[in-house]
Amino acid sequence: MRFILFVLLFLSFAYALGLVIANNTDIGVNLLFLQAPTMNLGLLLILCLILGIVIGILLALLIFRVLQNKWEISRLQKLNANLQEQITQANVVIDRQANAPTVEEVVYGSTATNTHDTAAIDVDENATLTKQKRD
């Protein structure tokens, strides 16, 4: 990776040096509000190229950050909608359970008053089973 970076750096330096050598004409630059001194055209091209690369990188970083924030917001909105749906479903289940009859009401009927009394049941003549109150 370092070797590739070194080769790219060397090629860009060689290209810049070739621009300066090939375009050795002095030229004056008008910056609308200010007049720059005359400089080599190749050097001016390199400065404009570097300035364009820096501005492009900064804009790309800014745009990427904005897009990254939009992606995060949309992901969180989907997650929020999913959680809201789960809350709604949980509330429906809670309402069903709150309004559902208890086991005692279903088994003994809604008018049973005391179902926990002890009772004796004759199974046959010699054995009797007793139902006791369970805690």
LOROVO-242804 format. One record per residue (C-alpha): residue number from 1; z, y, x. Coordinates in pm, whole numbers. Each point is the difference from the previous one (the first is absolute). Example, Ala and Ser with C-alpha at 12.3 -4.5 7.8 and 13.67 -1.06 7.14 Angstrom:
BEGIN
<atom seq="1" z="780" y="-450" x="1230"/>
<atom seq="2" z="-66" y="344" x="137"/>
***
This chain:
BEGIN
<atom seq="1" z="0" y="0" x="0"/>
<atom seq="2" z="85" y="239" x="283"/>
<atom seq="3" z="-324" y="-86" x="174"/>
<atom seq="4" z="-203" y="86" x="-312"/>
<atom seq="5" z="190" y="327" x="-35"/>
<atom seq="6" z="-62" y="80" x="366"/>
<atom seq="7" z="-374" y="-70" x="-38"/>
<atom seq="8" z="-23" y="220" x="-310"/>
<atom seq="9" z="186" y="281" x="177"/>
<atom seq="10" z="-229" y="-28" x="301"/>
<atom seq="11" z="-313" y="3" x="-220"/>
<atom seq="12" z="117" y="307" x="-191"/>
<atom seq="13" z="80" y="180" x="327"/>
<atom seq="14" z="-342" y="-89" x="137"/>
<atom seq="15" z="-166" y="125" x="-321"/>
<atom seq="16" z="192" y="329" x="21"/>
<atom seq="17" z="-93" y="43" x="363"/>
<atom seq="18" z="-365" y="-69" x="-87"/>
<atom seq="19" z="10" y="267" x="-274"/>
<atom seq="20" z="139" y="259" x="240"/>
<atom seq="21" z="-259" y="-79" x="266"/>
<atom seq="22" z="-297" y="-16" x="-241"/>
<atom seq="23" z="95" y="319" x="-186"/>
<atom seq="24" z="90" y="241" x="278"/>
<atom seq="25" z="-116" y="318" x="-177"/>
<atom seq="26" z="261" y="270" x="-51"/>
<atom seq="27" z="35" y="115" x="-358"/>
<atom seq="28" z="221" y="249" x="-186"/>
<atom seq="29" z="188" y="-112" x="-311"/>
<atom seq="30" z="67" y="224" x="-298"/>
<atom seq="31" z="313" y="-115" x="-191"/>
<atom seq="32" z="-50" y="255" x="-281"/>
<atom seq="33" z="317" y="195" x="80"/>
<atom seq="34" z="-15" y="-37" x="373"/>
<atom seq="35" z="-257" y="-38" x="273"/>
<atom seq="36" z="67" y="-287" x="243"/>
<atom seq="37" z="-110" y="46" x="358"/>
<atom seq="38" z="-321" y="-167" x="110"/>
<atom seq="39" z="46" y="-363" x="86"/>
<atom seq="40" z="-203" y="-303" x="92"/>
<atom seq="41" z="-182" y="-150" x="-300"/>
<atom seq="42" z="99" y="-357" x="98"/>
<atom seq="43" z="366" y="100" x="18"/>
<atom seq="44" z="-30" y="170" x="-339"/>
<atom seq="45" z="-152" y="-318" x="-146"/>
<atom seq="46" z="287" y="-209" x="141"/>
<atom seq="47" z="263" y="240" x="-136"/>
<atom seq="48" z="-163" y="-10" x="-346"/>
<atom seq="49" z="-19" y="-379" x="15"/>
<atom seq="50" z="369" y="-32" x="95"/>
<atom seq="51" z="102" y="252" x="-266"/>
<atom seq="52" z="-202" y="-193" x="-261"/>
<atom seq="53" z="158" y="-331" x="101"/>
<atom seq="54" z="353" y="143" x="-17"/>
<atom seq="55" z="-61" y="160" x="-341"/>
<atom seq="56" z="-162" y="-323" x="-126"/>
<atom seq="57" z="296" y="-211" x="113"/>
<atom seq="58" z="250" y="237" x="-160"/>
<atom seq="59" z="-193" y="3" x="-328"/>
<atom seq="60" z="-34" y="-379" x="4"/>
<atom seq="61" z="375" y="-36" x="50"/>
<atom seq="62" z="70" y="243" x="-283"/>
<atom seq="63" z="-243" y="-173" x="-237"/>
<atom seq="64" z="138" y="-342" x="93"/>
<atom seq="65" z="354" y="117" x="-69"/>
<atom seq="66" z="-104" y="140" x="-339"/>
<atom seq="67" z="-178" y="-325" x="-89"/>
<atom seq="68" z="296" y="-203" x="122"/>
<atom seq="69" z="233" y="204" x="-223"/>
<atom seq="70" z="-232" y="-48" x="-299"/>
<atom seq="71" z="-9" y="-376" x="58"/>
<atom seq="72" z="380" y="-9" x="22"/>
<atom seq="73" z="37" y="206" x="-319"/>
<atom seq="74" z="-238" y="-227" x="-194"/>
<atom seq="75" z="180" y="-311" x="130"/>
<atom seq="76" z="336" y="140" x="-105"/>
<atom seq="77" z="-134" y="98" x="-342"/>
<atom seq="78" z="-125" y="-355" x="-57"/>
<atom seq="79" z="337" y="-136" x="111"/>
<atom seq="80" z="178" y="244" x="-231"/>
<atom seq="81" z="-215" y="-108" x="-297"/>
<atom seq="82" z="70" y="-365" x="82"/>
<atom seq="83" z="375" y="66" x="14"/>
<atom seq="84" z="-12" y="193" x="-328"/>
<atom seq="85" z="-170" y="-300" x="-162"/>
<atom seq="86" z="268" y="-231" x="138"/>
<atom seq="87" z="272" y="229" x="-137"/>
<atom seq="88" z="-167" y="-2" x="-342"/>
<atom seq="89" z="-22" y="-380" x="1"/>
<atom seq="90" z="364" y="-29" x="111"/>
<atom seq="91" z="110" y="232" x="-283"/>
<atom seq="92" z="-188" y="-216" x="-252"/>
<atom seq="93" z="173" y="-312" x="131"/>
<atom seq="94" z="339" y="173" x="-11"/>
<atom seq="95" z="-60" y="111" x="-361"/>
<atom seq="96" z="-98" y="-355" x="-99"/>
<atom seq="97" z="311" y="-142" x="162"/>
<atom seq="98" z="225" y="264" x="-156"/>
<atom seq="99" z="-135" y="-66" x="-348"/>
<atom seq="100" z="-23" y="-379" x="34"/>
<atom seq="101" z="269" y="-204" x="-175"/>
<atom seq="102" z="265" y="-161" x="215"/>
<atom seq="103" z="19" y="-376" x="51"/>
<atom seq="104" z="305" y="-26" x="-227"/>
<atom seq="105" z="-181" y="181" x="-280"/>
<atom seq="106" z="-299" y="-230" x="33"/>
<atom seq="107" z="202" y="-321" x="18"/>
<atom seq="108" z="279" y="72" x="-246"/>
<atom seq="109" z="-161" y="261" x="-217"/>
<atom seq="110" z="78" y="368" x="-24"/>
<atom seq="111" z="302" y="-56" x="-231"/>
<atom seq="112" z="197" y="-227" x="236"/>
<atom seq="113" z="335" y="164" x="72"/>
<atom seq="114" z="180" y="-224" x="242"/>
<atom seq="115" z="-197" y="-266" x="178"/>
<atom seq="116" z="240" y="-61" x="286"/>
<atom seq="117" z="269" y="-191" x="-196"/>
<atom seq="118" z="91" y="-349" x="104"/>
<atom seq="119" z="-140" y="-270" x="-223"/>
<atom seq="120" z="41" y="-373" x="-5"/>
<atom seq="121" z="-300" y="-223" x="-50"/>
<atom seq="122" z="32" y="-372" x="-80"/>
<atom seq="123" z="-260" y="-195" x="191"/>
<atom seq="124" z="129" y="-338" x="-96"/>
<atom seq="125" z="332" y="-145" x="-104"/>
<atom seq="126" z="174" y="-17" x="336"/>
<atom seq="127" z="-146" y="302" x="183"/>
<atom seq="128" z="14" y="365" x="-92"/>
<atom seq="129" z="-163" y="287" x="184"/>
<atom seq="130" z="142" y="344" x="-8"/>
<atom seq="131" z="-188" y="320" x="52"/>
<atom seq="132" z="209" y="252" x="185"/>
<atom seq="133" z="-38" y="370" x="59"/>
<atom seq="134" z="-203" y="72" x="313"/>
<atom seq="135" z="70" y="300" x="215"/>
***
